[in-house]
Amino acid sequence: MQARLTAVFESGKERVAILQRPDGSTLKITGETKPWRVESFDGRKALFVSADDQRVERPLEAGSAAAVKAGPIGDRLRRPATNQ
């Protein structure tokens, strides 16, 4: 199994890709990292290039929805106030 692309952040010319390894740990790759760097990102997939010019493309994977927490704030998100 290979690392999954979970997020890409861009600011100006800077780009950071976050990947999740099969063991659950995360890996951060930028346009400057070695041996792999991010070459491009089109909003759906990222292209990574190695120091010896190998190319690998990874699709951006959809994240799971955040779970709603029970409790004072979480309950208000699910139930509108009845006194209005």
Backbone as a printed PyTorch tensor [residue, N CA C, xyz], in Angstrom:
tensor([[[  0.8380,  -1.1920,   0.0000],
         [  0.0000,   0.0000,   0.0000],
         [  0.8810,   1.2540,   0.0000]],

        [[  0.4190,   2.3090,  -0.6530],
         [  1.2050,   3.5240,  -0.7930],
         [  0.6230,   4.6390,   0.0640]],

        [[  1.3980,   5.7000,   0.2240],
         [  0.9360,   6.8660,   0.9790],
         [ -0.2160,   7.5350,   0.2390]],

        [[ -1.1690,   8.0610,   1.0110],
         [ -2.3400,   8.7350,   0.4450],
         [ -2.1910,  10.2390,   0.5990]],

        [[ -2.5320,  10.9710,  -0.4450],
         [ -2.4890,  12.4340,  -0.4110],
         [ -3.7380,  12.9290,   0.3120]],

        [[ -3.5550,  13.5550,   1.4780],
         [ -4.7010,  13.9870,   2.2760],
         [ -4.9420,  15.4930,   2.2340]],

        [[ -3.9170,  16.2880,   1.9140],
         [ -4.1060,  17.7450,   1.8610],
         [ -2.9700,  18.3880,   1.0810]],

        [[ -3.2800,  19.5160,   0.4590],
         [ -2.2610,  20.3440,  -0.1930],
         [ -2.5770,  21.7920,   0.1670]],

        [[ -1.5810,  22.4790,   0.6880],
         [ -1.7190,  23.8840,   1.0570],
         [ -0.8450,  24.7050,   0.1200]],

        [[ -1.4140,  25.8090,  -0.3900],
         [ -0.6680,  26.6810,  -1.2890],
         [ -0.7770,  28.1190,  -0.8120]],

        [[  0.3350,  28.8230,  -0.9010],
         [  0.3620,  30.2470,  -0.5890],
         [  1.4150,  30.8750,  -1.4870]],

        [[  0.9550,  31.6760,  -2.4230],
         [  1.8900,  32.2420,  -3.3930],
         [  2.5350,  31.1290,  -4.1920]],

        [[  3.8620,  31.0880,  -4.1840],
         [  4.5850,  30.0390,  -4.9070],
         [  4.9000,  28.8410,  -4.0230]],

        [[  4.5770,  28.9420,  -2.7350],
         [  4.8510,  27.8470,  -1.7980],
         [  3.7430,  26.8030,  -1.8730]],

        [[  4.1190,  25.5340,  -1.7930],
         [  3.1580,  24.4350,  -1.8410],
         [  3.6250,  23.3510,  -0.8780]],

        [[  2.7130,  22.8480,  -0.0420],
         [  3.0220,  21.7850,   0.9100],
         [  1.9780,  20.6920,   0.7530]],

        [[  2.4330,  19.4650,   0.5400],
         [  1.5400,  18.3110,   0.4360],
         [  1.6720,  17.4780,   1.7040]],

        [[  0.5420,  17.0340,   2.2300],
         [  0.5140,  16.1720,   3.4030],
         [  0.0340,  14.8060,   2.9460]],

        [[  0.8520,  13.8020,   3.2230],
         [  0.4980,  12.4310,   2.8670],
         [  0.3950,  11.5940,   4.1310]],

        [[ -0.4380,  10.5580,   4.0750],
         [ -0.5650,   9.6410,   5.1990],
         [ -0.0080,   8.2920,   4.7790]],

        [[  0.9610,   7.8200,   5.5590],
         [  1.5720,   6.5200,   5.2860],
         [  0.6340,   5.4010,   5.7320]],

        [[  0.8680,   4.1770,   5.2450],
         [  0.0270,   3.0430,   5.6490],
         [ -0.0050,   2.8160,   7.1610]],

        [[  1.0620,   3.1910,   7.8780],
         [  1.0890,   3.0060,   9.3380],
         [  0.3730,   4.1330,  10.0830]],

        [[ -0.1950,   5.1010,   9.3490],
         [ -0.9450,   6.1920,   9.9600],
         [ -0.1310,   7.4530,  10.1990]],

        [[  1.1830,   7.3760,  10.0930],
         [  2.0150,   8.5620,  10.2890],
         [  1.8870,   9.4880,   9.0800]],

        [[  2.2330,  10.7550,   9.2820],
         [  2.1100,  11.7190,   8.1940],
         [  3.4740,  12.1220,   7.6570]],

        [[  3.4610,  12.5650,   6.4230],
         [  4.6650,  12.9810,   5.7220],
         [  4.3680,  14.3190,   5.0570]],

        [[  5.2580,  15.2880,   5.2310],
         [  5.1050,  16.6150,   4.6210],
         [  6.1340,  16.7420,   3.5050]],

        [[  5.6640,  17.0570,   2.3030],
         [  6.5550,  17.2440,   1.1550],
         [  6.3000,  18.6300,   0.5740]],

        [[  7.3770,  19.3680,   0.3340],
         [  7.2730,  20.7100,  -0.2490],
         [  7.9530,  20.7120,  -1.6170]],

        [[  8.0250,  21.8630,  -2.2140],
         [  8.7380,  22.0100,  -3.4730],
         [ 10.2430,  21.9600,  -3.3080]],

        [[ 10.7100,  21.9740,  -2.0580],
         [ 12.1470,  21.9910,  -1.7720],
         [ 12.6660,  20.6980,  -1.1460]],

        [[ 11.7900,  19.8020,  -0.6950],
         [ 12.2450,  18.6040,   0.0190],
         [ 12.9840,  17.6510,  -0.9060]],

        [[ 13.8190,  16.8180,  -0.3050],
         [ 14.5760,  15.8100,  -1.0460],
         [ 14.4070,  14.4810,  -0.3360]],

        [[ 14.3380,  13.3550,  -0.9820],
         [ 14.5350,  13.1700,  -2.4150],
         [ 13.2880,  13.4770,  -3.2470]],

        [[ 12.1120,  13.6000,  -2.6200],
         [ 10.8960,  13.8920,  -3.3670],
         [ 10.4660,  15.3300,  -3.1280]],

        [[  9.8700,  15.9320,  -4.1590],
         [  9.3240,  17.2830,  -4.0350],
         [  8.0080,  17.3550,  -4.8070]],

        [[  7.1680,  18.3100,  -4.4580],
         [  5.9080,  18.5330,  -5.1730],
         [  6.2200,  19.3840,  -6.3940]],

        [[  5.8390,  18.8990,  -7.5510],
         [  6.0500,  19.7010,  -8.7650],
         [  4.7970,  20.4820,  -9.1390]],

        [[  3.6260,  19.8490,  -9.0160],
         [  2.3990,  20.5510,  -9.3870],
         [  1.2040,  19.9830,  -8.6280]],

        [[  0.1480,  20.7920,  -8.5820],
         [ -1.1180,  20.3850,  -7.9880],
         [ -2.2110,  21.1110,  -8.7450]],

        [[ -3.1940,  20.3640,  -9.2550],
         [ -4.2510,  20.9830, -10.0560],
         [ -5.5990,  21.0550,  -9.3350]],

        [[ -5.5910,  20.8200,  -8.0410],
         [ -6.8350,  20.8350,  -7.2790],
         [ -7.3880,  19.4500,  -7.0330]],

        [[ -6.9670,  18.4950,  -7.8490],
         [ -7.4290,  17.1140,  -7.6950],
         [ -6.2980,  16.1120,  -7.5470]],

        [[ -5.1700,  16.4010,  -8.1520],
         [ -4.0420,  15.4710,  -8.0520],
         [ -2.7340,  16.2440,  -7.9850]],

        [[ -1.7690,  15.6200,  -7.3150],
         [ -0.4460,  16.2250,  -7.1690],
         [  0.5670,  15.3750,  -7.9080]],

        [[  1.5560,  16.0330,  -8.4820],
         [  2.6470,  15.3470,  -9.1630],
         [  3.9040,  15.5420,  -8.3270]],

        [[  4.5370,  14.4280,  -7.9700],
         [  5.7680,  14.4390,  -7.1840],
         [  6.9080,  13.9810,  -8.0720]],

        [[  8.0810,  14.6030,  -7.9050],
         [  9.2600,  14.2730,  -8.7050],
         [ 10.4070,  13.9740,  -7.7560]],

        [[ 11.1460,  12.8960,  -8.0600],
         [ 12.2860,  12.5170,  -7.2200],
         [ 13.5650,  13.1460,  -7.7490]],

        [[ 14.6300,  13.0380,  -6.9580],
         [ 15.9290,  13.5910,  -7.3460],
         [ 16.4490,  12.9420,  -8.6260]],

        [[ 16.0850,  11.6690,  -8.8670],
         [ 16.5320,  10.9990, -10.0960],
         [ 15.4600,  11.0420, -11.1920]],

        [[ 14.5380,  12.0100, -11.0930],
         [ 13.5300,  12.3260, -12.1070],
         [ 12.4250,  11.2830, -12.2660]],

        [[ 12.1740,  10.4740, -11.2440],
         [ 10.9960,   9.6070, -11.2670],
         [  9.7820,  10.4870, -10.9910]],

        [[  8.6520,  10.1400, -11.5670],
         [  7.4330,  10.9290, -11.3730],
         [  6.3220,  10.0290, -10.8370]],

        [[  5.6210,  10.5480,  -9.8340],
         [  4.5020,   9.8180,  -9.2390],
         [  3.3460,  10.7890,  -9.0690]],

        [[  2.1610,  10.3530,  -9.4600],
         [  0.9680,  11.1720,  -9.3300],
         [  0.0850,  10.5700,  -8.2400]],

        [[ -0.4660,  11.4170,  -7.3810],
         [ -1.3600,  10.9610,  -6.3200],
         [ -2.6320,  11.8050,  -6.3550]],

        [[ -3.8010,  11.1490,  -6.3510],
         [ -5.0550,  11.9130,  -6.2790],
         [ -5.2990,  12.3930,  -4.8570]],

        [[ -5.9180,  13.5410,  -4.7290],
         [ -6.3120,  14.0480,  -3.4190],
         [ -7.4920,  13.2140,  -2.9470]],

        [[ -7.3660,  12.6180,  -1.7780],
         [ -8.4260,  11.7520,  -1.2680],
         [ -9.4280,  12.5610,  -0.4650]],

        [[-10.6830,  12.2050,  -0.6040],
         [-11.7410,  12.8860,   0.1410],
         [-11.6100,  12.5720,   1.6180]],

        [[-11.7840,  13.5790,   2.4320],
         [-11.7280,  13.3760,   3.8790],
         [-13.0700,  12.9040,   4.3970]],

        [[-13.0540,  12.3520,   5.5870],
         [-14.3050,  11.9340,   6.2080],
         [-14.9030,  13.1250,   6.9450]],

        [[-16.2110,  13.1300,   7.0670],
         [-16.8920,  14.2160,   7.7680],
         [-16.5560,  14.1650,   9.2470]],

        [[-16.4460,  15.3170,   9.8440],
         [-16.1560,  15.3770,  11.2780],
         [-17.3570,  14.8660,  12.0600]],

        [[-17.0920,  14.0940,  13.0940],
         [-18.1650,  13.5640,  13.9300],
         [-18.7210,  14.6800,  14.8110]],

        [[-20.0220,  14.6730,  15.0040],
         [-20.6540,  15.6530,  15.8820],
         [-20.4920,  15.1720,  17.3080]],

        [[-19.9420,  16.0220,  18.1530],
         [-19.7300,  15.6600,  19.5550],
         [-20.9930,  15.9050,  20.3610]],

        [[-21.2570,  15.0140,  21.2900],
         [-22.3500,  15.2290,  22.2310],
         [-21.8600,  16.1790,  23.3110]],

        [[-22.7450,  16.8860,  23.8970],
         [-22.3740,  17.8250,  24.9430],
         [-23.0960,  19.1330,  24.7390]],

        [[-22.8070,  20.1210,  25.5490],
         [-23.5470,  21.3840,  25.4800],
         [-23.5000,  22.0460,  24.1070]],

        [[-22.3450,  22.1080,  23.4910],
         [-22.2450,  22.7680,  22.1850],
         [-22.7120,  21.8360,  21.0830]],

        [[-22.2810,  20.5790,  21.1130],
         [-22.6820,  19.6150,  20.0950],
         [-24.1820,  19.4190,  20.0480]],

        [[-24.8580,  19.4050,  21.2210],
         [-26.3080,  19.2540,  21.2520],
         [-27.0010,  20.4490,  20.6110]],

        [[-26.4780,  21.6580,  20.8180],
         [-27.0710,  22.8540,  20.2220],
         [-26.9410,  22.8330,  18.7090]],

        [[-25.8860,  22.2300,  18.2100],
         [-25.7160,  22.1550,  16.7630],
         [-26.7720,  21.2590,  16.1390]],

        [[-27.1920,  20.2390,  16.8650],
         [-28.1780,  19.3040,  16.3260],
         [-29.6140,  19.7450,  16.5830]],

        [[-29.8700,  20.4020,  17.7170],
         [-31.2290,  20.8040,  18.0840],
         [-31.3310,  22.3150,  18.1630]],

        [[-32.2310,  22.9110,  17.4220],
         [-32.4150,  24.3590,  17.5650],
         [-33.0580,  24.6690,  18.9150]],

        [[-32.8510,  25.8540,  19.3910],
         [-33.4440,  26.2750,  20.6620],
         [-34.9590,  26.2700,  20.5440]],

        [[-35.6500,  25.8010,  21.5890],
         [-37.1120,  25.6990,  21.5480],
         [-37.8080,  26.9670,  22.0150]],

        [[-37.0910,  27.8970,  22.6150],
         [-37.7240,  29.1090,  23.1460],
         [-37.7590,  30.2580,  22.1400]],

        [[-37.5200,  30.0120,  20.9100],
         [-37.5190,  31.0990,  19.9240],
         [-38.7720,  31.1080,  19.1060]]])
